[in-house]
Amino acid sequence: MSYGLMILSVGDLILYLNYRTLGYSWVVVFKFMMHTTEFYMAVGSAIVLCAVALGVRFDRTPNDQDKI
């Protein structure tokens, strides 16, 4: 699910690069892109995707070695 969200949000961010053809500078376009919801979804889904791929998990079971 996070992969799909990342693909959709990055695709929308690429479409925002069309503002460059309207005469806006790169700085203005990137500032606008960084304040959109798609940017935050892309970053969040990339973090979730990396966590899933690397096997990061929170173990809630008590561990006997931690009690020492």
N, C-alpha and C positions, 0 to 999 in steps of 0.2 A: 504494500500500500504506500509506503514512503517513497519507493522508487517511482511509482506512478505520479505522486504529488510533485516529486522533484522534476520529472520530465515535463509535466504540464506547466509548472511555474517557471522553469528555465526557458521553455518555449515562449511563454508570454514575455519574459524579460528580453528575449532576442527580438521580439516584435517591437519593443520600445526603441530599439536602435534605429527604427525608421524616422524618428524625430530628428536624427542627424541630417537626413535629406531635406528637412524643412528649414535648415539653417541654424539649428541650435548647436552650441559647442559641445565637445565631449564632456566637459566638466558639468554642464547643466544636465545633460542626459543621464550621466551616472549618478548625480545627486538625486535626480527624480527617481531613478530606478531603485536606489537604496532606501527610499521612503515608501515604497509600495508594499502591499500585502504579499505579492508574489515573491519578493526578495526574502521576506521573513519566512515564508513557507519553504522556499528553496534551501535556506540555511538550516531550518529546523528538520526538514526531511533528510538533508545530507548528514546531519548529526545522528539521527535515528538510524539511517542506513549504515553508517560507519559502526555504530554501536552493535547493530545486529550482525554485521559481517565479521566484526572482531570478537564477538561472543561476550560482550560486556553484559553482565547480569548482576543483580543484587540478590545475594543469597540471604534469605530470612531465617534459615534453620540455624539453631545454635551450634557452634563449633566448639569441641572440647579443647582445642589448642588455644583458642582465644581467651579461655578462662584463666590460664596460667599467668 
